[in-house]
């Protein structure tokens, strides 16, 4: 009998900053402080809901939706410069078809941690 183990998720993403300096400021320059603040509030709300949604979805039954949601999260997080969260969402988008449930849950845990780190570094304005 063969023993199969899943490859651990590399810790390279731990080196990614939770937030790229200057990303929010660039958005402010484009759409103004009020607009950037409004859009950021929507991002936090939608991201929280999306992370909760991932926990309710099964890879086997909801793969296309998981991939779409991961793509949306990657794009939104990138807009605000939350590079660790964006990188993890990209990983989910690109590997969802090959992940096992345990790997999926581990990736969701990392995404939750990246979200918390991003919130902790949220620019005040």
C-alpha positions, 0 to 999 in steps of 0.5 A: 500500500502506498502512503500519500501525503499532501505537499504543504503550502510553502511559507514563501507567502509569509514574506509577502507584505500584508499591504503594499505601501502606497496602494491606497494612496494611489486610489485616493489620488484617482477617486478622492478620499471619500470615494476610496474610503467608500470603496474600501468599506465595500471591499472589507464587507464583501471580503468578509462575506466571501471568506465566510462563503468559501467555508460553506462551499464544497470543492466537489460540488462548487468548484466553478464558483470557488474559482470565480470567487477566488478570482474576484477576491484576488482582483479586489485585494490587489486593487488595495495593495493587500498582496498576501491576500491577493496571492493566496486568492490567486493560489486558490484560483489556480489550484482549486481543481487539484486541492484536497479538502484538507489543503483547501481548508489550510488555504482558507485558514491562511486567507483568513489570517491574511485578511486579519493582517490586512485589516490590522494595517488598514490605512486610517483616513 
